[in-house]
Amino acid sequence: MDSQIGEEAEHQGVIPDKRYFKIGEVCEIAGVKQHVLRYWESEFKQLIRPQRATSKQRLYRRVDVENILIIKKLLKEDGFTIPGAKKLFAGKKGGELKSPLGKNKKDAMDLLHDLKAELLAIRQILQDE
């Protein structure tokens, strides 16, 4: 069983060349549980819009899976809250995430990380007083 978990983790983030994905496949790709994915779906309704098969099973498109991976990165790695991630991508267009950071996304993300570090340092100073 442990080797299976390792294999799943190794394949996370890699999107197979398919048109539609079942919820279990998306969970394996993104490395999240089904209830988390369903919650994100309810919070990011314009970004994650699975279709329903006749069996009422969710079928995610490639763009949905790509958006889920971006949302996961924002929430889990970059420390965004759900409202913060929603604001960041308020400029969404055509079912795809459009970053307001534009071409200089890396520079802007570096700036945001530096700003966050400074704010955390200020918070620590205030807590120590």
C-alpha positions as YAML, in Angstrom:
chain: A
units: angstrom
residues:
- id: 1
  name: MET
  ca: [0.00, 0.00, 0.00]
- id: 2
  name: ASP
  ca: [2.83, 2.45, 0.81]
- id: 3
  name: SER
  ca: [4.34, 1.97, -2.65]
- id: 4
  name: GLN
  ca: [0.96, 2.81, -4.18]
- id: 5
  name: ILE
  ca: [0.83, 6.06, -2.20]
- id: 6
  name: GLY
  ca: [4.35, 6.91, -3.36]
- id: 7
  name: GLU
  ca: [3.40, 6.26, -6.96]
- id: 8
  name: GLU
  ca: [0.31, 8.47, -6.63]
- id: 9
  name: ALA
  ca: [2.36, 11.29, -5.14]
- id: 10
  name: GLU
  ca: [4.90, 10.94, -7.94]
- id: 11
  name: HIS
  ca: [2.17, 11.46, -10.57]
- id: 12
  name: GLN
  ca: [0.48, 14.42, -8.86]
- id: 13
  name: GLY
  ca: [0.28, 17.48, -11.04]
- id: 14
  name: VAL
  ca: [0.70, 15.57, -14.31]
- id: 15
  name: ILE
  ca: [-2.44, 15.84, -16.40]
- id: 16
  name: PRO
  ca: [-2.99, 12.91, -18.81]
- id: 17
  name: ASP
  ca: [-4.08, 13.70, -22.36]
- id: 18
  name: LYS
  ca: [-7.81, 13.07, -21.93]
- id: 19
  name: ARG
  ca: [-10.95, 15.07, -22.59]
- id: 20
  name: TYR
  ca: [-12.78, 14.30, -19.35]
- id: 21
  name: PHE
  ca: [-11.72, 13.16, -15.89]
- id: 22
  name: LYS
  ca: [-13.73, 11.48, -13.13]
- id: 23
  name: ILE
  ca: [-13.53, 12.92, -9.63]
- id: 24
  name: GLY
  ca: [-11.22, 10.13, -8.42]
- id: 25
  name: GLU
  ca: [-8.77, 10.82, -11.25]
- id: 26
  name: VAL
  ca: [-8.76, 14.55, -10.51]
- id: 27
  name: CYS
  ca: [-8.17, 13.87, -6.82]
- id: 28
  name: GLU
  ca: [-5.19, 11.67, -7.67]
- id: 29
  name: ILE
  ca: [-3.75, 14.28, -10.06]
- id: 30
  name: ALA
  ca: [-4.20, 17.13, -7.57]
- id: 31
  name: GLY
  ca: [-3.38, 15.12, -4.46]
- id: 32
  name: VAL
  ca: [-6.52, 16.16, -2.58]
- id: 33
  name: LYS
  ca: [-9.48, 14.28, -1.14]
- id: 34
  name: GLN
  ca: [-12.87, 14.27, -2.85]
- id: 35
  name: HIS
  ca: [-14.57, 16.36, -0.18]
- id: 36
  name: VAL
  ca: [-11.88, 19.05, -0.58]
- id: 37
  name: LEU
  ca: [-12.39, 19.08, -4.34]
- id: 38
  name: ARG
  ca: [-16.17, 19.36, -3.96]
- id: 39
  name: TYR
  ca: [-15.71, 22.23, -1.48]
- id: 40
  name: TRP
  ca: [-13.38, 24.09, -3.87]
- id: 41
  name: GLU
  ca: [-15.95, 23.50, -6.59]
- id: 42
  name: SER
  ca: [-18.58, 25.24, -4.45]
- id: 43
  name: GLU
  ca: [-16.25, 28.15, -3.65]
- id: 44
  name: PHE
  ca: [-14.83, 28.65, -7.16]
- id: 45
  name: LYS
  ca: [-18.01, 28.08, -9.18]
- id: 46
  name: GLN
  ca: [-16.84, 30.06, -12.20]
- id: 47
  name: LEU
  ca: [-13.46, 28.30, -12.34]
- id: 48
  name: ILE
  ca: [-14.39, 24.69, -11.67]
- id: 49
  name: ARG
  ca: [-17.46, 23.62, -13.64]
- id: 50
  name: PRO
  ca: [-17.66, 19.88, -14.08]
- id: 51
  name: GLN
  ca: [-20.28, 18.50, -16.39]
- id: 52
  name: ARG
  ca: [-22.55, 15.67, -15.33]
- id: 53
  name: ALA
  ca: [-22.73, 12.31, -17.04]
- id: 54
  name: THR
  ca: [-26.10, 10.60, -17.39]
- id: 55
  name: SER
  ca: [-25.11, 8.68, -14.25]
- id: 56
  name: LYS
  ca: [-24.82, 12.11, -12.51]
- id: 57
  name: GLN
  ca: [-21.10, 11.55, -12.02]
- id: 58
  name: ARG
  ca: [-18.93, 14.66, -12.24]
- id: 59
  name: LEU
  ca: [-16.81, 14.92, -15.38]
- id: 60
  name: TYR
  ca: [-14.03, 17.51, -15.20]
- id: 61
  name: ARG
  ca: [-12.52, 19.09, -18.31]
- id: 62
  name: ARG
  ca: [-8.79, 19.69, -18.68]
- id: 63
  name: VAL
  ca: [-9.25, 23.41, -17.94]
- id: 64
  name: ASP
  ca: [-11.03, 22.47, -14.70]
- id: 65
  name: VAL
  ca: [-8.08, 20.28, -13.68]
- id: 66
  name: GLU
  ca: [-5.60, 23.05, -14.55]
- id: 67
  name: ASN
  ca: [-7.61, 25.53, -12.48]
- id: 68
  name: ILE
  ca: [-7.74, 23.08, -9.57]
- id: 69
  name: LEU
  ca: [-3.94, 22.74, -9.64]
- id: 70
  name: ILE
  ca: [-3.55, 26.54, -9.61]
- id: 71
  name: ILE
  ca: [-6.05, 26.86, -6.75]
- id: 72
  name: LYS
  ca: [-4.22, 24.17, -4.79]
- id: 73
  name: LYS
  ca: [-0.90, 25.96, -5.26]
- id: 74
  name: LEU
  ca: [-2.37, 29.25, -4.10]
- id: 75
  name: LEU
  ca: [-4.04, 27.77, -1.03]
- id: 76
  name: LYS
  ca: [-1.51, 25.16, 0.05]
- id: 77
  name: GLU
  ca: [1.86, 26.56, -1.06]
- id: 78
  name: ASP
  ca: [1.42, 30.32, -1.37]
- id: 79
  name: GLY
  ca: [-0.66, 30.75, 1.78]
- id: 80
  name: PHE
  ca: [-3.67, 32.44, 0.20]
- id: 81
  name: THR
  ca: [-7.08, 32.25, 1.84]
- id: 82
  name: ILE
  ca: [-10.07, 31.30, -0.29]
- id: 83
  name: PRO
  ca: [-11.33, 34.92, -0.39]
- id: 84
  name: GLY
  ca: [-7.80, 36.08, -1.27]
- id: 85
  name: ALA
  ca: [-7.54, 33.57, -4.11]
- id: 86
  name: LYS
  ca: [-10.96, 34.66, -5.38]
- id: 87
  name: LYS
  ca: [-9.84, 38.29, -5.45]
- id: 88
  name: LEU
  ca: [-6.58, 37.41, -7.16]
- id: 89
  name: PHE
  ca: [-8.44, 35.76, -10.02]
- id: 90
  name: ALA
  ca: [-11.42, 38.08, -10.27]
- id: 91
  name: GLY
  ca: [-10.16, 38.87, -13.80]
- id: 92
  name: LYS
  ca: [-10.90, 35.31, -14.99]
- id: 93
  name: LYS
  ca: [-11.83, 35.01, -18.64]
- id: 94
  name: GLY
  ca: [-13.32, 32.14, -20.63]
- id: 95
  name: GLY
  ca: [-13.08, 29.45, -17.95]
- id: 96
  name: GLU
  ca: [-9.36, 29.93, -17.50]
- id: 97
  name: LEU
  ca: [-7.55, 31.69, -14.71]
- id: 98
  name: LYS
  ca: [-6.03, 34.97, -15.74]
- id: 99
  name: SER
  ca: [-3.50, 36.30, -13.29]
- id: 100
  name: PRO
  ca: [-3.62, 40.06, -12.76]
- id: 101
  name: LEU
  ca: [0.14, 39.86, -12.28]
- id: 102
  name: GLY
  ca: [0.65, 39.57, -16.04]
- id: 103
  name: LYS
  ca: [4.08, 38.94, -17.59]
- id: 104
  name: ASN
  ca: [6.04, 39.82, -14.46]
- id: 105
  name: LYS
  ca: [4.28, 37.17, -12.42]
- id: 106
  name: LYS
  ca: [7.50, 35.83, -10.89]
- id: 107
  name: ASP
  ca: [8.65, 39.31, -9.87]
- id: 108
  name: ALA
  ca: [5.25, 40.10, -8.40]
- id: 109
  name: MET
  ca: [5.11, 36.78, -6.53]
- id: 110
  name: ASP
  ca: [8.61, 37.43, -5.13]
- id: 111
  name: LEU
  ca: [7.45, 40.85, -4.01]
- id: 112
  name: LEU
  ca: [4.36, 39.34, -2.36]
- id: 113
  name: HIS
  ca: [6.48, 36.76, -0.53]
- id: 114
  name: ASP
  ca: [8.86, 39.49, 0.70]
- id: 115
  name: LEU
  ca: [5.92, 41.62, 1.81]
- id: 116
  name: LYS
  ca: [4.39, 38.67, 3.63]
- id: 117
  name: ALA
  ca: [7.69, 38.00, 5.44]
- id: 118
  name: GLU
  ca: [7.92, 41.64, 6.51]
- id: 119
  name: LEU
  ca: [4.34, 41.66, 7.76]
- id: 120
  name: LEU
  ca: [4.94, 38.48, 9.75]
- id: 121
  name: ALA
  ca: [8.04, 40.06, 11.29]
- id: 122
  name: ILE
  ca: [6.02, 43.15, 12.26]
- id: 123
  name: ARG
  ca: [3.34, 40.94, 13.76]
- id: 124
  name: GLN
  ca: [5.95, 39.10, 15.81]
- id: 125
  name: ILE
  ca: [7.35, 42.40, 17.10]
- id: 126
  name: LEU
  ca: [3.87, 43.55, 18.10]
- id: 127
  name: GLN
  ca: [3.13, 40.25, 19.85]
- id: 128
  name: ASP
  ca: [6.38, 40.46, 21.84]
- id: 129
  name: GLU
  ca: [5.45, 43.88, 23.27]
...
